[in-house]
């Protein structure tokens, strides 16, 4: 990876962590707290935070690597949106629908998870495309 790619990975890591904090920690956190049999307690989550960091590193590296291999020489906005939507269709949408099928998750919570993560991936796609014009 060159310097621009490493910067892109670092930015995607930070952005992914921030989007996760806002979406899952702040917006959905109270709903998760209402489902104590499905989610870890805050204290237990803190003990597993390293796994969260590792997951976001993998996400950032893959997100950047895949984008850079298929990047088009066009204005950044549309390709960034298209890429974010594709990632959401590959990850957030099927994963949360599968969780809904096998866990007793409230339907509205699943809808919000899909919506927030999909918006996050689109934002990440736009930023990544802008960084790599």
Protein Blocks (a to p, Z undefined) as FASTA:
>chain_A
ZZklmmmmmmmmmmmmmmmmmmmmmmmmmmmmmmmmlpccfklmmmmmmmmmmmmmmmmm
mmmmmmmmmoccddfklmmmmmmmmmmmmmmmmmmmmmmmmpccdfklmmmmmmmmmmmm
mmmmmmmmmmmZZ
